[in-house]
């Protein structure tokens, strides 16, 4: 309570004085300023902020050096939560800092931890100006003396360098700028300044000597104290005193060493106004690469920095000199008449080339960056031409080294043989014109192995291909031969060959499954038995299986047809249609049901019988020399049955003559 009354007393006295002088009271005294540590700074110190940071500030005096108020701020925050064993647990984080404030209450500096000082909660003190600091209820306050004007404080300057000629706009930040009366760069007043707020001023630098000065703000309280944050450096303009070398090709790329002074702060180097790449070697040396010039001429090399741009002088002149280009090698040295060949040109003084021509015909080109060029041959006539390059009106002299030959396109006039098997392997002789130097031979687009013959023809081995005609094309440096009827080669299947038919016979009624073996049968399109088509299939091993159609009793040739033709007839392809047996008489025609009767069976085509049946029941039998059969009747049931004979030709048809009566 005592301190609060004292503050009121001071304020009241100031008011009386002000009224007596006819002045506003605010001109003589202001409300006390609380001296605190911003929460952000407190958080940075503590590292925690759990629901806010509690602070207590205690003034301790005035700094002897700066005169600013000093004190100690203690801070704490309580962080809590549930623990493993249950219940609520809290942790208090605390710290202290020694703090210096300026006369606006802004923090000038803080030291952690605070110096070991015993604080006095009721401390108060005055400085020589009558400014008071005091503690009250855990807070510190600053009360400025009536009429006291704090000295401004500079904390940063936005732009810290500028030319010695002045004119740099500098934003100054700090405190106490509201009553600023001057801004100085060193001892020289700023060219102009404007106060944006109590914490910001914009000033324009005056002319000054090269070097670093302090920027100070002046008010009724004096000039701001100098510090490392208020320094501004006047930078001298660079000067160029020499170039080495002082000339180069118009194509650019010459490494030039620039000597002079004040070069270390260079931001740009130009040749005749064209910016180029550079590297600072020292304050007296820069290495720059000359850019491409539009024409041969002398230009000024100028260096720009914060301090300005070097003045033009005879010492900074760089001359673009044209040197006649020379072609020493071209590769490849030939190509097709149609053009389009990418040709690498090597030689001397090619960096500044502006045109390339093949026999006087302009060609597209580009620089490879290594002193060589790549040009694309335009269309031309068969024969050799000079490849010339031009640089700013000067053209290379023609020589044996620059000759490029336009080659004729190859033409195929005949191929022989003109056909071959699908598997390839046919040696084909290709005749035509301009075939020498062939780099590739294709059969329908498929590359083949080949060799060039002394007479200019080519022998190529056909690759595998599909059935049908293809064009044989030859590729040389002159191009690819055009497709014509004369270059066609036809892939054909080879003629199939039958080497075996198994079984070799079967009934005339057909239905026998026959395996046909041989060569080149896999692509069969038809199988015939004596000219009659049969159903067939291809086996995995390349043989065929066919279902024999019906035919007359006789021996016939089996034929197989593919795209390669029809198999030739041979003894190996024969199949015999066998006649069916016929029973014309049985004797005796009766016998007991117990069986055992020896029955003689007469008829035709009974030889080769494989089975004899009595009413479908097989009987034992034997063939007789006269072609008849003697069979022993099996047991049966009373009644009449047909006796049938089975051979490879089939089964005899039932008739009255074959009947046997069981009694």
C-alpha positions as CSV (number, residue, x, y, z in Angstrom):
1,X,0.0,0.0,0.0
2,X,2.8,2.4,0.7
3,X,4.3,2.1,-2.7
4,X,1.0,2.6,-4.4
5,X,0.4,5.8,-2.4
6,X,3.9,7.0,-3.3
7,X,3.2,6.5,-7.0
8,X,0.0,8.4,-6.8
9,X,1.9,11.2,-5.0
10,X,4.5,11.5,-7.7
11,X,1.9,11.5,-10.4
12,X,-0.1,14.1,-8.5
13,X,2.9,16.3,-8.1
14,X,3.7,16.1,-11.8
15,X,0.2,17.1,-12.6
16,X,0.4,20.2,-10.4
17,X,3.7,21.2,-12.0
18,X,2.4,20.6,-15.5
19,X,-0.7,22.7,-14.8
20,X,1.4,25.4,-13.3
21,X,3.4,25.5,-16.5
22,X,0.4,25.3,-18.8
23,X,1.7,21.9,-20.1
24,X,-0.1,18.5,-20.4
25,X,0.8,16.3,-17.5
26,X,1.8,13.5,-19.9
27,X,4.6,15.7,-21.2
28,X,6.3,15.4,-17.8
29,X,5.4,11.9,-16.5
30,X,4.1,8.7,-17.7
31,X,2.5,5.7,-16.0
32,X,5.0,3.2,-14.6
33,X,6.0,0.4,-17.0
34,X,6.0,-3.2,-15.7
35,X,9.3,-4.9,-16.3
36,X,8.6,-8.5,-17.5
37,X,10.0,-11.3,-19.5
38,X,7.9,-12.1,-22.6
39,X,6.2,-15.5,-22.4
40,X,8.0,-16.7,-25.5
41,X,11.4,-16.0,-24.0
42,X,10.3,-17.6,-20.8
43,X,9.2,-20.7,-22.6
44,X,12.5,-20.9,-24.5
45,X,14.3,-20.8,-21.2
46,X,12.1,-23.3,-19.3
47,X,11.3,-25.7,-22.2
48,X,7.8,-26.2,-20.8
49,X,4.6,-24.3,-20.7
50,X,1.8,-26.3,-19.0
51,X,-1.2,-24.0,-18.8
52,X,1.0,-20.9,-18.8
53,X,4.2,-19.7,-17.1
54,X,4.1,-17.8,-13.8
55,X,6.7,-15.1,-13.4
56,X,8.0,-12.8,-10.6
57,X,10.2,-9.9,-11.5
58,X,12.5,-8.1,-9.1
59,X,14.4,-4.9,-10.0
60,X,17.9,-4.9,-8.7
61,X,19.4,-1.6,-10.0
62,X,20.7,0.3,-13.1
63,X,23.4,-1.1,-15.3
64,X,26.6,1.0,-14.8
65,X,27.6,0.8,-18.5
66,X,24.3,1.3,-20.3
67,X,22.2,2.9,-17.6
68,X,19.4,0.5,-18.3
69,X,17.3,-1.1,-15.5
70,X,18.3,-4.6,-14.4
71,X,16.6,-7.3,-12.4
72,X,15.9,-10.9,-11.9
73,X,12.9,-12.8,-13.2
74,X,11.9,-16.2,-11.7
75,X,9.6,-18.4,-13.7
76,X,7.8,-21.7,-13.2
77,X,5.2,-23.9,-14.7
78,X,3.5,-27.0,-13.3
79,X,3.0,-30.1,-15.5
80,X,0.8,-32.9,-14.1
81,X,-0.9,-36.2,-15.0
82,X,-1.9,-39.6,-13.7
83,X,0.9,-41.9,-12.7
84,X,1.3,-45.7,-12.9
85,X,0.1,-46.2,-9.4
86,X,-2.9,-44.0,-9.8
87,X,-3.5,-40.6,-8.4
88,X,-2.5,-37.2,-9.8
89,X,1.2,-36.3,-10.0
90,X,2.7,-32.9,-10.9
91,X,6.2,-31.7,-11.8
92,X,7.2,-28.1,-11.4
93,X,9.8,-26.7,-13.8
94,X,11.5,-23.5,-12.8
95,X,14.3,-21.2,-13.8
96,X,15.6,-17.7,-13.2
97,X,17.2,-15.2,-15.5
98,X,19.1,-12.0,-15.0
99,X,17.4,-9.4,-17.3
100,X,18.3,-6.0,-18.7
101,X,15.5,-3.7,-19.9
102,X,15.7,-0.5,-21.9
103,X,13.7,2.6,-20.9
104,X,10.7,1.4,-22.9
105,X,10.5,-1.9,-20.9
106,X,11.8,-3.9,-23.9
107,X,14.3,-6.7,-23.0
108,X,17.8,-5.9,-24.0
109,X,19.5,-9.1,-22.7
110,X,18.9,-12.0,-20.5
111,X,21.3,-14.3,-18.7
112,X,20.5,-17.8,-17.5
113,X,20.8,-18.7,-14.7
114,X,20.4,-15.4,-13.0
115,X,23.4,-14.0,-11.1
116,X,23.6,-15.0,-7.4
117,X,21.9,-11.8,-6.1
118,X,19.7,-11.5,-3.1
119,X,16.5,-9.8,-4.3
120,X,14.7,-7.3,-2.2
121,X,10.9,-7.4,-2.7
122,X,10.6,-3.8,-1.6
123,X,13.6,-2.5,-3.5
124,X,13.6,0.9,-5.2
125,X,16.3,3.1,-6.7
126,X,16.7,6.2,-8.8
127,X,19.2,7.0,-11.6
128,X,20.9,10.3,-12.2
129,X,17.9,11.4,-14.4
130,X,15.4,10.7,-11.7
131,X,14.1,7.5,-13.3
132,X,12.9,5.1,-10.6
133,X,12.8,1.3,-10.5
134,X,11.0,-0.5,-7.7
135,X,9.4,-3.8,-6.7
136,X,5.9,-4.2,-5.6
137,X,3.8,-7.4,-5.0
138,X,6.2,-9.6,-6.9
139,X,6.5,-7.3,-9.9
140,X,9.1,-4.8,-11.0
141,X,8.3,-1.3,-12.4
142,X,10.0,1.5,-14.1
143,X,8.8,5.1,-13.6
144,X,10.4,7.6,-15.9
145,X,11.3,11.0,-14.5
146,X,9.1,13.9,-15.8
147,X,10.5,15.2,-19.1
148,X,13.0,12.3,-19.5
149,X,13.5,11.2,-23.0
150,X,15.1,7.7,-23.3
151,X,18.0,7.3,-25.7
152,X,16.9,5.3,-28.8
153,X,18.3,1.7,-29.1
154,X,19.1,0.1,-32.5
155,X,18.7,-3.7,-32.6
156,X,19.0,-4.4,-36.4
157,X,19.4,-2.8,-39.7
158,X,17.8,-4.4,-42.8
159,X,20.4,-3.6,-45.3
160,X,24.0,-3.7,-44.0
161,X,25.9,-2.8,-47.2
162,X,25.7,-0.1,-49.9
163,X,27.8,1.9,-52.3
164,X,30.1,4.7,-51.2
165,X,28.0,7.0,-53.3
166,X,25.1,6.6,-50.9
167,X,21.4,6.2,-51.8
168,X,20.8,2.8,-50.1
169,X,17.5,2.6,-48.3
170,X,18.0,1.0,-44.9
171,X,15.2,-0.1,-42.5
172,X,16.3,0.4,-38.9
173,X,14.5,-1.4,-36.1
174,X,14.9,-0.9,-32.3
175,X,13.1,1.0,-29.6
176,X,12.6,4.7,-28.6
177,X,12.4,6.0,-32.2
178,X,9.2,8.0,-31.6
179,X,11.1,11.3,-30.8
180,X,14.1,10.7,-33.2
181,X,15.6,13.9,-34.5
182,X,18.4,12.5,-36.6
183,X,20.0,9.3,-38.1
184,X,23.7,9.1,-38.6
185,X,25.9,6.8,-40.6
186,X,29.1,7.1,-38.6
187,X,29.3,10.9,-38.1
188,X,27.4,11.8,-41.3
189,X,23.7,12.5,-41.2
190,X,21.5,10.3,-43.4
191,X,20.5,11.7,-46.7
192,X,16.9,11.4,-45.4
193,X,14.9,9.4,-42.9
194,X,11.3,8.9,-41.8
195,X,10.0,7.5,-38.6
196,X,7.5,4.6,-39.3
197,X,6.9,3.9,-35.6
198,X,8.6,3.9,-32.2
199,X,10.4,0.8,-33.3
200,X,11.1,1.4,-37.0
201,X,12.8,4.0,-39.1
202,X,13.6,4.1,-42.9
203,X,16.8,6.0,-43.7
204,X,18.7,6.6,-46.9
205,X,22.5,6.3,-46.6
206,X,24.6,9.4,-47.4
207,X,27.8,9.2,-49.4
208,X,30.7,7.8,-47.4
209,X,34.2,6.4,-47.5
210,X,34.7,2.7,-47.9
211,X,34.5,0.9,-44.6
212,X,32.1,0.0,-41.8
213,X,30.3,2.5,-39.6
214,X,27.7,2.5,-36.9
215,X,24.2,3.6,-37.7
216,X,22.8,5.7,-34.7
217,X,19.5,7.2,-34.0
218,X,19.5,10.6,-32.2
219,X,16.8,12.0,-30.0
220,X,16.6,14.6,-27.2
221,X,18.3,12.0,-24.9
222,X,21.3,11.7,-27.2
223,X,22.5,9.1,-29.7
224,X,21.8,5.4,-29.5
225,X,24.7,3.3,-28.1
226,X,26.7,1.6,-30.8
227,X,26.6,-2.2,-31.1
228,X,27.5,-5.0,-33.5
229,X,23.9,-5.0,-34.8
230,X,23.9,-1.4,-36.1
231,X,26.9,-1.6,-38.5
232,X,26.7,-0.6,-42.1
233,X,29.5,-1.1,-44.6
234,X,30.2,1.4,-47.4
235,X,31.5,-0.7,-50.4
236,X,33.7,0.9,-53.0
237,X,32.8,0.4,-56.6
238,X,35.0,-2.2,-58.3
239,X,37.7,-1.2,-60.7
240,X,39.1,-3.2,-63.7
241,X,42.8,-2.7,-64.4
242,X,43.6,-5.6,-66.7
243,X,42.3,-8.6,-68.7
244,X,44.3,-11.7,-69.6
245,X,43.8,-12.7,-72.3
246,X,42.2,-9.6,-73.8
247,X,40.9,-11.3,-76.9
248,X,39.0,-14.5,-77.9
249,X,36.8,-16.1,-80.5
250,X,33.3,-14.8,-81.1
251,X,31.9,-18.2,-80.1
252,X,32.8,-17.4,-76.5
253,X,34.2,-19.7,-73.9
254,X,37.5,-17.9,-73.4
255,X,38.6,-18.1,-69.8
256,X,39.6,-14.5,-68.9
257,X,41.3,-13.4,-65.7
258,X,40.1,-9.9,-64.6
259,X,42.4,-8.0,-62.3
260,X,41.5,-4.8,-60.4
261,X,40.4,-3.8,-56.9
262,X,37.2,-4.2,-54.8
263,X,36.3,-7.3,-56.8
264,X,35.4,-9.7,-53.9
265,X,31.8,-8.5,-53.6
266,X,31.1,-8.9,-57.3
267,X,27.5,-9.9,-58.2
268,X,27.8,-9.7,-62.0
269,X,30.3,-9.6,-64.8
270,X,29.4,-8.5,-68.3
271,X,31.1,-8.5,-71.7
272,X,29.6,-5.6,-73.7
273,X,26.5,-5.8,-71.5
274,X,26.1,-9.5,-71.8
275,X,26.2,-11.3,-68.4
276,X,28.5,-14.3,-68.1
277,X,29.6,-16.9,-65.5
278,X,32.4,-15.9,-63.2
279,X,34.2,-17.0,-60.0
280,X,35.9,-14.6,-57.5
281,X,39.5,-15.5,-56.8
282,X,40.3,-12.7,-54.5
283,X,39.6,-9.0,-53.9
284,X,41.9,-8.3,-56.8
285,X,41.0,-11.2,-59.2
286,X,38.1,-12.8,-61.0
287,X,37.9,-15.5,-63.6
288,X,35.1,-15.1,-66.2
289,X,34.2,-16.9,-69.4
290,X,33.5,-14.8,-72.4
291,X,29.9,-15.2,-73.8
292,X,29.1,-15.6,-77.4
293,X,29.3,-12.4,-79.5
294,X,27.0,-11.3,-82.2
295,X,29.9,-10.0,-84.3
296,X,33.7,-9.4,-84.1
297,X,34.2,-6.3,-82.0
298,X,35.9,-4.8,-78.9
299,X,33.7,-4.6,-75.8
300,X,34.1,-3.4,-72.2
301,X,34.3,-6.0,-69.4
302,X,32.6,-4.5,-66.4
303,X,32.2,-5.8,-62.8
304,X,29.1,-5.0,-60.7
305,X,28.9,-5.2,-56.9
306,X,26.9,-3.6,-54.1
307,X,29.4,-0.7,-54.4
308,X,28.3,-0.1,-58.1
309,X,29.7,-1.0,-61.5
310,X,33.3,-0.5,-62.6
311,X,33.9,2.5,-64.9
312,X,34.8,1.9,-68.5
313,X,38.5,2.2,-69.4
314,X,41.0,1.1,-72.0
315,X,42.1,-1.5,-69.5
316,X,38.8,-3.4,-69.6
317,X,38.6,-3.8,-73.4
318,X,38.1,-7.4,-74.7
319,X,38.3,-8.0,-78.4
320,X,36.4,-10.7,-80.2
321,X,38.7,-11.9,-83.0
322,X,37.6,-14.1,-85.9
323,X,40.0,-16.9,-86.7
324,X,39.5,-18.8,-89.9
325,X,37.9,-22.2,-89.2
326,X,39.7,-25.4,-90.4
327,X,38.2,-28.8,-91.0
328,X,40.6,-31.7,-90.3
329,X,38.3,-34.7,-89.9
330,X,34.7,-35.7,-90.7
331,X,33.2,-38.9,-89.5
332,X,31.5,-40.8,-91.1
333,X,32.7,-39.6,-94.5
334,X,29.9,-41.0,-96.6
335,X,26.1,-41.4,-96.5
336,X,23.0,-41.8,-98.6
337,X,21.8,-39.4,-101.3
338,X,18.7,-38.8,-99.3
339,X,20.8,-37.1,-96.6
340,X,20.2,-37.2,-92.9
341,X,23.6,-38.6,-91.9
342,X,24.9,-37.2,-88.6
343,X,28.5,-36.2,-89.3
344,X,31.0,-35.2,-86.6
345,X,33.3,-32.4,-87.8
346,X,36.6,-31.8,-86.1
347,X,39.1,-29.1,-86.7
348,X,40.3,-25.8,-85.4
349,X,38.5,-22.5,-84.5
350,X,35.1,-24.2,-84.7
351,X,33.6,-22.6,-81.6
352,X,32.2,-19.5,-83.4
353,X,30.9,-21.4,-86.5
354,X,27.8,-19.8,-87.9
355,X,27.1,-22.1,-90.9
356,X,28.0,-25.6,-92.3
357,X,27.6,-26.6,-96.0
358,X,27.9,-29.9,-97.9
359,X,29.0,-29.0,-101.5
360,X,27.6,-25.5,-101.0
361,X,24.2,-26.8,-99.6
362,X,23.4,-25.5,-96.1
363,X,23.2,-28.1,-93.4
364,X,21.7,-28.1,-89.9
365,X,24.3,-28.4,-87.2
366,X,25.1,-27.8,-83.5
367,X,28.1,-27.5,-81.4
368,X,29.1,-30.4,-79.1
369,X,30.8,-28.1,-76.6
370,X,34.2,-29.8,-77.0
371,X,35.3,-27.9,-80.1
372,X,33.6,-30.3,-82.5
373,X,30.4,-29.9,-84.5
374,X,27.6,-32.3,-85.5
375,X,26.0,-31.6,-88.9
376,X,23.3,-33.4,-90.7
377,X,24.0,-34.0,-94.4
378,X,21.3,-32.5,-96.8
379,X,20.2,-34.5,-99.8
380,X,22.8,-34.7,-102.7
381,X,23.9,-36.4,-105.9
382,X,26.2,-39.4,-106.0
383,X,29.8,-38.3,-105.6
384,X,32.2,-36.5,-103.2
385,X,31.6,-32.9,-102.0
386,X,33.5,-30.7,-99.6
387,X,32.1,-30.0,-96.1
388,X,32.9,-26.4,-95.3
389,X,32.2,-24.4,-92.1
390,X,31.9,-20.6,-91.9
391,X,32.5,-18.2,-89.0
392,X,31.4,-14.6,-89.2
393,X,31.8,-14.6,-93.0
394,X,35.1,-16.5,-93.2
395,X,34.8,-20.1,-94.6
396,X,37.2,-23.0,-94.2
397,X,39.2,-24.0,-97.3
398,X,38.3,-27.2,-99.0
399,X,40.7,-30.1,-98.5
400,X,41.0,-33.9,-98.8
401,X,40.1,-34.1,-95.1
402,X,36.6,-32.5,-95.5
403,X,35.3,-34.8,-98.4
404,X,32.0,-36.4,-97.9
405,X,30.7,-39.0,-100.5
406,X,27.1,-39.4,-101.4
407,X,26.5,-43.1,-102.0
408,X,24.0,-44.6,-104.5
409,X,21.2,-46.7,-103.1
410,X,21.7,-50.4,-103.7
411,X,19.4,-52.3,-106.1
412,X,18.6,-56.0,-106.3
413,X,18.1,-57.3,-109.8
414,X,17.9,-61.1,-109.2
415,X,18.0,-63.8,-106.6
416,X,18.8,-67.5,-107.0
417,X,17.4,-69.8,-106.1
418,X,14.2,-67.9,-105.5
419,X,12.7,-70.4,-103.1
420,X,13.6,-72.5,-100.1
421,X,12.3,-74.4,-97.1
422,X,10.7,-72.8,-94.1
423,X,13.5,-73.9,-91.9
424,X,15.9,-71.6,-93.8
425,X,19.5,-72.6,-94.7
426,X,19.2,-71.9,-98.4
427,X,22.3,-70.3,-99.9
428,X,20.9,-67.5,-102.1
429,X,23.0,-65.5,-104.6
430,X,21.9,-61.9,-104.8
431,X,22.8,-59.8,-107.9
432,X,22.3,-56.1,-108.4
433,X,24.1,-52.7,-108.4
434,X,25.9,-50.9,-105.6
435,X,25.8,-53.9,-103.3
436,X,29.4,-53.6,-102.2
437,X,29.8,-52.3,-98.7
438,X,26.5,-54.0,-97.6
439,X,26.0,-53.9,-93.9
440,X,22.9,-55.9,-93.7
441,X,20.8,-58.3,-95.8
442,X,17.2,-59.0,-94.8
443,X,14.7,-61.7,-95.9
444,X,11.3,-60.1,-95.3
445,X,12.8,-57.9,-92.6
446,X,14.7,-60.7,-90.9
447,X,18.5,-60.3,-90.9
448,X,20.5,-63.0,-92.7
449,X,24.2,-64.0,-92.6
450,X,25.9,-63.0,-95.8
451,X,29.2,-62.3,-97.6
452,X,30.1,-60.1,-100.5
453,X,31.5,-61.9,-103.5
454,X,34.4,-60.5,-105.6
455,X,32.1,-59.8,-108.5
456,X,29.9,-57.5,-106.4
457,X,27.2,-60.0,-105.8
458,X,26.2,-61.3,-102.3
459,X,25.7,-64.8,-101.0
460,X,23.2,-64.9,-98.2
461,X,21.8,-67.8,-96.1
462,X,18.1,-67.6,-95.8
463,X,16.8,-67.5,-92.2
464,X,13.8,-69.4,-91.1
465,X,10.5,-68.0,-92.3
466,X,6.8,-68.5,-92.9
467,X,5.4,-70.0,-96.1
468,X,5.1,-67.4,-98.8
469,X,7.1,-64.8,-100.7
470,X,9.3,-62.1,-99.1
471,X,11.5,-59.3,-100.4
472,X,15.3,-59.6,-100.0
473,X,16.6,-56.1,-99.2
474,X,20.3,-55.0,-99.0
475,X,21.4,-52.1,-96.7
476,X,24.5,-50.1,-97.4
477,X,25.7,-46.6,-96.3
478,X,23.8,-45.5,-99.4
479,X,20.5,-46.7,-98.1
480,X,18.2,-49.7,-98.4
481,X,17.3,-51.3,-101.8
482,X,13.7,-50.8,-102.9
483,X,11.4,-53.8,-102.9
484,X,10.7,-55.2,-106.4
485,X,9.5,-58.5,-108.0
486,X,13.1,-59.3,-108.8
487,X,14.1,-59.5,-105.2
488,X,11.4,-62.0,-104.0
489,X,12.2,-65.3,-102.3
490,X,9.5,-67.8,-101.6
491,X,9.5,-70.0,-98.5
492,X,7.9,-73.4,-99.3
493,X,7.3,-76.6,-97.4
494,X,9.4,-79.6,-98.7
495,X,7.5,-82.4,-100.5
496,X,6.3,-84.9,-97.9
497,X,7.6,-88.5,-98.0
498,X,5.8,-91.7,-96.7
499,X,8.1,-94.4,-95.4
500,X,5.6,-96.6,-93.7
501,X,1.9,-97.5,-93.2
502,X,0.8,-99.6,-90.3
503,X,-1.2,-101.8,-90.4
504,X,-0.8,-102.3,-94.1
505,X,-4.2,-103.8,-94.7
506,X,-7.8,-103.7,-93.4
507,X,-11.4,-104.5,-94.3
508,X,-12.9,-103.0,-97.5
509,X,-15.6,-101.5,-95.3
510,X,-12.9,-99.1,-93.9
511,X,-12.6,-97.9,-90.3
512,X,-9.0,-99.1,-89.6
513,X,-6.8,-96.6,-87.7
514,X,-3.5,-96.4,-89.6
515,X,-0.2,-94.8,-88.5
516,X,1.6,-93.1,-91.4
517,X,5.3,-92.4,-90.9
518,X,7.7,-90.4,-93.1
519,X,9.2,-86.9,-93.4
520,X,7.7,-83.4,-93.6
521,X,4.2,-84.7,-92.8
522,X,3.4,-82.3,-89.9
523,X,1.8,-79.6,-92.1
524,X,-0.4,-82.1,-94.0
525,X,-3.6,-80.7,-95.5
526,X,-5.0,-84.0,-96.9
527,X,-4.5,-87.8,-96.6
528,X,-5.9,-90.1,-99.4
529,X,-6.3,-93.8,-99.7
530,X,-6.3,-94.6,-103.4
531,X,-7.6,-91.1,-104.0
532,X,-10.3,-91.2,-101.3
533,X,-9.8,-88.6,-98.6
534,X,-9.5,-89.8,-95.0
535,X,-10.0,-88.2,-91.6
536,X,-6.5,-87.7,-90.0
537,X,-4.6,-86.1,-87.3
538,X,-0.9,-85.1,-86.5
539,X,0.9,-86.9,-83.7
540,X,3.5,-85.1,-81.5
541,X,6.3,-87.0,-83.3
542,X,5.3,-85.7,-86.7
543,X,3.6,-88.9,-87.9
544,X,0.0,-89.0,-88.9
545,X,-3.0,-91.1,-87.7
546,X,-5.7,-91.7,-90.3
547,X,-9.1,-93.5,-90.3
548,X,-9.2,-95.7,-93.5
549,X,-12.3,-94.9,-95.7
550,X,-14.3,-97.7,-97.3
551,X,-12.8,-99.1,-100.5
552,X,-12.9,-102.0,-103.0
553,X,-10.8,-105.0,-102.2
554,X,-7.4,-104.1,-103.7
555,X,-4.0,-102.6,-102.8
556,X,-3.9,-98.8,-103.0
557,X,-1.3,-96.0,-102.4
558,X,-1.7,-93.8,-99.4
559,X,-0.7,-90.1,-100.2
560,X,-0.1,-87.1,-98.0
561,X,-0.5,-83.5,-99.3
562,X,1.2,-80.3,-97.8
563,X,2.0,-76.9,-99.1
564,X,5.1,-78.5,-100.4
565,X,3.2,-80.9,-102.6
566,X,1.9,-84.5,-102.6
567,X,4.0,-87.5,-101.6
568,X,5.3,-89.7,-104.4
569,X,3.9,-93.3,-104.6
570,X,6.2,-96.0,-103.4
571,X,5.9,-99.6,-102.1
572,X,6.1,-98.2,-98.6
573,X,2.9,-96.3,-98.9
574,X,0.6,-99.2,-99.9
575,X,-2.5,-100.3,-98.0
576,X,-4.5,-103.4,-99.0
577,X,-8.3,-103.5,-98.8
578,X,-9.3,-107.1,-97.9
579,X,-12.6,-108.8,-99.0
580,X,-15.0,-110.1,-96.3
581,X,-15.2,-114.0,-96.0
582,X,-18.3,-115.8,-97.4
583,X,-19.6,-119.1,-96.0
584,X,-21.3,-121.3,-98.8
585,X,-21.7,-124.6,-97.0
586,X,-21.3,-126.4,-93.6
587,X,-21.1,-130.2,-93.2
588,X,-22.6,-131.8,-91.2
589,X,-25.3,-129.1,-90.6
590,X,-26.5,-130.7,-87.4
591,X,-25.0,-131.9,-84.1
592,X,-25.8,-132.5,-80.5
593,X,-26.3,-129.6,-78.0
594,X,-23.4,-131.0,-76.1
595,X,-21.1,-129.9,-79.0
596,X,-18.0,-131.7,-80.2
597,X,-19.2,-132.1,-83.8
598,X,-16.4,-131.6,-86.4
599,X,-17.9,-129.3,-89.0
600,X,-16.3,-128.5,-92.4
601,X,-17.0,-124.9,-93.5
602,X,-16.6,-124.1,-97.2
603,X,-16.7,-120.7,-98.8
604,X,-14.5,-118.0,-100.2
605,X,-11.8,-115.8,-98.6
606,X,-11.7,-117.9,-95.5
607,X,-7.9,-118.0,-95.4
608,X,-6.5,-116.0,-92.6
609,X,-9.5,-116.6,-90.4
610,X,-9.0,-115.3,-86.9
611,X,-12.2,-116.5,-85.4
612,X,-15.1,-118.9,-86.1
613,X,-18.4,-118.5,-84.2
614,X,-21.5,-120.8,-83.8
615,X,-24.3,-118.4,-83.0
616,X,-21.8,-115.9,-81.6
617,X,-20.0,-118.5,-79.5
618,X,-16.3,-119.0,-80.5
619,X,-15.3,-122.4,-81.6
620,X,-11.9,-124.1,-82.0
621,X,-10.9,-124.4,-85.6
622,X,-8.2,-125.2,-88.1
623,X,-7.7,-124.1,-91.7
624,X,-7.5,-126.8,-94.3
625,X,-5.2,-126.8,-97.3
626,X,-8.1,-126.5,-99.7
627,X,-9.1,-123.2,-98.1
628,X,-11.9,-124.7,-96.1
629,X,-12.1,-124.7,-92.3
630,X,-12.8,-127.5,-89.9
631,X,-14.4,-126.3,-86.6
632,X,-15.5,-128.2,-83.5
633,X,-19.0,-127.1,-82.5
634,X,-19.2,-125.7,-79.0
635,X,-22.0,-126.6,-76.7
636,X,-25.3,-124.9,-77.6
637,X,-29.0,-124.9,-77.1
638,X,-31.5,-126.7,-79.3
639,X,-32.1,-124.7,-82.4
640,X,-30.5,-123.2,-85.5
641,X,-27.5,-120.8,-85.4
642,X,-25.4,-119.1,-88.0
643,X,-21.7,-120.1,-88.4
644,X,-19.6,-116.9,-89.1
645,X,-16.0,-116.6,-90.0
646,X,-13.9,-113.5,-89.1
647,X,-10.8,-112.5,-91.0
648,X,-8.9,-109.2,-91.5
649,X,-11.4,-108.6,-94.3
650,X,-14.3,-108.6,-91.9
651,X,-17.0,-111.0,-90.7
652,X,-19.0,-113.3,-93.1
653,X,-22.6,-112.3,-93.5
654,X,-25.3,-114.7,-92.2
655,X,-27.1,-116.7,-94.8
656,X,-29.0,-120.0,-95.1
657,X,-25.9,-121.8,-96.3
658,X,-24.1,-121.2,-93.0
659,X,-26.8,-122.6,-90.6
660,X,-26.1,-125.4,-88.1
661,X,-28.9,-127.1,-86.2
662,X,-28.4,-128.1,-82.5
663,X,-30.5,-131.2,-81.7
